[in-house]
């Protein structure tokens, strides 16, 4: 198990569309476990592989924060087939956009297709907080952030903070390249 560096807003890997997972092996399982450890250490509720520099379709969710006693969930190649139900506005934050939280409107339910770590396919409905977290993390797989849902005035108000994160991300990239992990 290893803690992985979390990429910040401005890192190009976060704006790239992630590639589907085609190989279901021990390397994938180790990455998922490392992502869970990283998410927990950062006190997050979800994490997408691009956030740790891996441009593949893999997300993890700390399901135990949603329903007590549940183990973390791992979703490989998740695809949201439908979004439905009431639109609910809630505050969201992101491990890749530290220090910023904003109100985002999302549907209360989704129909989701995904695979597990062995490649077995599943399809089902998710509701409430779990649906919101999955939508947020799937956005990362598509190269999107919760900030993309904000209006232009709100973005202008956040421009200084987002600019500082972009500058920090560029410095991090230089370090990642030196370590051979970029």
Secondary structure, 3 states (H helix, E strand, C coil): CCCCCCCCCCCHHHCCCCECCCCCCHHHHHHHHHHHHHHHHCCCCEEEHHHHCCCECEEEECHHHCCCCCCCEEEEEEEEEEEEEEEEEEEECCCCCCCCCEEEEEEEEEEEEEECCCCCEEEEEEEHHHHHHHHHHHHHHCCCCHHHHCCHHHHHHHHHHHHHHHHHHHHHHHHHHHHCCC
